[in-house]
Amino acid sequence: MTQHKASWLPLCAAVVGALVAGVHQGCSRTALTGRPLEQLAARKASTPQVCTLVSGVASTQRHVVVEGGGLDGAQLPITSHLVKAHGYLFLVDAGLVGEAQRPGMSVPIEAVMGFHGSTSALVARQLAEAGIPPARLDFIALTHAHLDHAGELEAFPGVPVVMAPEELEWINSLPATARDLTTWRREGDWNAMQGRIRPLRWTADPGLPNGKGMDLFGDGSVVFMHTPGHTPGSMSILLAGPGTAGTLLLGDVTLSSQHVRQALHKGPLGNMLDEDRDTAWKTVNAVHAYTKPHPEWDLRPAHDELLLRHRYAFAACAKAMLASAAGR
């Protein structure tokens, strides 16, 4: 029988729920679905480009990163990715929730997750410093809806939010207190975003890790794939083009690229973060088999410590991306 485990954030909701100011009790049934995202027509032919930015860092003294071993004092980045493909510019994940969006929680976010961010590192600010206002983005794709991935959605008003349909259904089914802590938003904030949400329309594809995905342009250059376990609607995104090594954005499927390369468990703390441990482990093995024929691919889990190398490189990367082939 599949073992289901409440994800770490909803579990925290039960522990600190009494300290949460003004949240509603009970279970929300507000529909968080919108017009599905359809396949897009290329505006111009191009090979996908990606720039990774770091909006925060999680530090902990006993974070087990690899099964059977640990990295005491590991620094795990909170990353987002700016992607340009076929004339479209989009963001993958919206970083850690900013102070302005925190819904009156009595518990500091740093105490809950060990996250540390700063105003200067906010995703929207880093984009602005690179000359990218919110209106320039075509959409934001969420690998999943945790607070360190969907944090700054309000900083991009009107920009469509692309999510897996399973993620929407899962958020909608959570008790209000758990949902608030999972996304670090109150119910009204998600409801106000309803018109922006564009659920993916999956198609069967036996070649993908879990057998379904969406080829955004129909040419394999940007492929969304369902990689559940961390959350029910977790997804990964493959960026590929002729003559270039692919880049696979893995969200929280794993904590490091080595978990994929060697098919490793996340370890005790990593397992605690997954909504469904068994499904998460199956996904790791499926992604391992999927990537094994491609050692040249650049694997980027959202919290891989190796991605800290991008910490001061984003602005230059983004400006070069926009300058190539006349920007967008």
N, C-alpha and C positions, 0 to 999 in steps of 0.2 A: 504494500500500500504506500502511495506517495506520502511523504512526511511534509506537512505544511507547517511553516514557522512564521509567526508574525514578524514583519520586517522590524528592524531595530527602532526606527522612528515611531511607528505606531505603538511599539512596546513601551517606548519612553512616554508616550502620551498617557498610558495607564498609570505610569509611575508619578509623573509630574502634573497630571491633569488638574489636580487641586490648586496648582499654582498658576494655571493659565487664566488670564483675566478675560471674562466676558464671552467665553466660547459657548456654543449651543450644545445641548446634549442630544443623544439620539442619533438616528441614521439619516443622512441626506438622500433624497431621491431626485434631486435636481438634475435634469438631463444636461450632460456636458458634451454633447455631440454637435457637430456642425456639418457643413457641406464637405464631402470627402475630397481629398486632393486627387486630381486626375493626372495622368501622364502629361508632361509638359513638352511643348515644341521648342527645339533649340533656337535661340535668337541668333547665335553665331557659333560656328564650330570651334571648339577649344578643348584642351586637355584640362581636367579639374586641377585646381591649385588649392592648397590649404595652408593657413597660418594658425598656429595654436597660441592661445593666450592663457595666462595664469591669473586668476582673480582671488586666490586665497591659498592657504596652506593649512593642512591638518597635521598637527604634531602630537605624538603620544609616546609615552615611555615604553609601552609594551604592546606594540602593534605587530602581530604576527603576519608577516607578508608571504612567507613560503612555508609550506607544510614541513613540519619537523624542525623548523628554525625560525628565528625572528630577527628583526632589526630594531633594537631598542633606540628610541629617539628618532625614528624614521620621519621624514618630512614628505607628506603626500600632497601633491598639488591639486587644486580645484581648477580644471581646465575647460575651456570652450574652444571652438574652432570656427574660423571664418573661411568659407569655401566660395570659390568662384568657378562656375561651370556653365558652358554654353550660353554665356551672356547673363546668367543669373548670379546674384550674390546672396548668400544665406549664412546664417549662424547656426551652429550645432551646439545646443545648450546655452543657457543664459546666466550661468554663474551663480555665485552665492547671493542669497537674498540680502538686499541693502537695508540700512537702518530705517529708511522711510517706509519700507513695506512690511516691517515686522509688526504683527498684529497684537501688540500690547502684552507680549509674553513676559512673565515675571522671571523666567529662567533665561539667563544669557545664552545666546546661541553657542558661544565658545564653551560653555559648561556642558552643553548637550552633545556637541559633536567634536569638540576640540579644534574647531575651525578658527582661523585667524585671517582676517581680510583687512582692507583699508579703503578709505574713500578713493584714493588715487588708483587703486587696482580694480575698481568696479568695471565690469565688462563695457557698459555704455560709455564710460569715460575713456577707456582705452581705445574704443572704436572712434570716438570723437576726436581724440588726439591724432588718430591716423587719417582724419578727414572723412569719416564715415558716419553721417547722421542716421538716426533710426529710419527715416523715410527711404534711405538708399537700399535697405535690405528688402529682399523679396519675401522671405519668410524666415522663421526660426524653427528648427527641428529639434525636438527634445528626445534624447535617448531614453529618458524616463523623467518622472515628475517630482523627484526629491528636491528638497530646498536648495541643494548645492548645484542643481542643474536647471531648475526653473526659476531661480531666484529673482532675476531682474526683468521679468517679462513686462512689468508695468513701465519700465524705462523705455519700452519700444511700442508706444501706443499705435494701434492700428495695424501692426505687422502681424500677418497670419502666423498661427502657432500650429505646427505639424506634429502629430502624436500618433502612436499606435492606438487602434480602437480598444484593445485590451487594457491599455493604461487608463483611458477615460472611464471605462466600465469599473475598473478597480478603485479609482479615486472616488467615483460616485457611490460605491458600496461601503466606504469606510465610515465609521461613526465620526461625528463632527470633530470631536476633540482629536482623534487620531489623524484625520485629514488635515486639520489645521497645523499640527506639528509636522506632518509629512511634507507639506508644501510650504509651511510657515506663512499661511494665509488663512483668512477667515472665509467662510462660505460665500459671502457677498462678493469678495474679490474674484473668486473663480467664476461666479455667475456673471459678473460684469465682463469677463473675458470670453464668454460663451460664443459670441459672434465671430471671434477671431480663430477659434479652434477648427483645424482641418484634419480630421482623422484620415489615416492612410487607407487605401483600398488594396488589401493583400491579394496576391495571386499565387497559386500553387507553383512551386519551383523545386523539384527534388534535388537540384544541385546546390541549394543553399543549406546552411547548417540545420535549420529546423523546418525546412520544406516549404517556406512561404516568404515572399518578399514583394518589393515593388521596384521595378526598373524605372527610375524617374524620367529618363529621356528615351528609353527603349533601345539604348545602344551599349548598356553595361557600364557607362561612365560614372553614374551615381546610382547605387543600389541600396535601398533600405531593406533590412532583413530582421525578422522577428527572432530575438535571442532572449527568451524569457528566463525567469528564475529569480534574479535580483528583485525585479518586480514583474507582475504578469505581462506588462506591455513593454518591457525593455527591448530596445532595438539597437542594432549596429548599422554603420553606414560604410560601404565600400566606395572608394574613389579610385577610378582606374582610367587609363588612357593609353593609346598606342605609344610604344617606345618608352613608357615610364613604369616604375615600380608602383604597385597599388598601395594605397593608404587605407587602413581599416580602423575606423573610429568605433571603439568598443564600449563606450559608456562605462558602466560598472559590472560588465560581464566578469571581469577579472580585476585584480589589483595591480598586476604588472604584466608586461608582454611575456615574461617567462612562464606565467601560469598557462598561457596558451601554447607556447612553444613546447613545453614539457608536460602539458596536461596535469597541472598541479592543483591541489585543493587550495583555497584561499587561506586555510588555517582557521583556528577557533574563532578569532574575532571577525575575520572575513565572513565566515559562515553565518555568524550572528546577524550580519547585515542583510542577508538574503531573505526574501519573502518565502521562497520555497527552495530548500536546500537541494532536494533531489533533482528538481528541474534545472536549477542553476548548475549542478555538476554535469548533468547531461548536456547542457548547452556548452560548457567549457570543453567537453570531449568532442562535441560536434564542430565547434569552431577550430579546435586543434586539428581535426581531420581535414577541415575545409582549407586551412592555411598551410598545412604541411607541404603540399606541392609548390608553395610559393615562399621560400625562405627570403626572397628579396623584398617582400611586402613590409611596409612600415606599420607595425601594430601600435595603436595608441589607446590603451585603456585610460579613462579619464583621470585616474589618480596614480598613474605610474610615476614613480619618483624620477625616472629618467626625463620626464617632460619638464622638469624644473629648468632644463637648459633653455627653454623658450621664454623664460621669465622676463628677460630684457630685450628680446628679439622681435616681439610682435609688431611694434610700430614700423620698423624697417621692412619686415616681411609684408605687412599689409600695404604699405605704400608702393613697394615694388610690384605686388600683385595688381594693384589698381592701375599702375603705370603701364603694365604689359598689355599689349593689344588694345590700347586706348581705353583702359579701365574696365568698365562693366562689360 
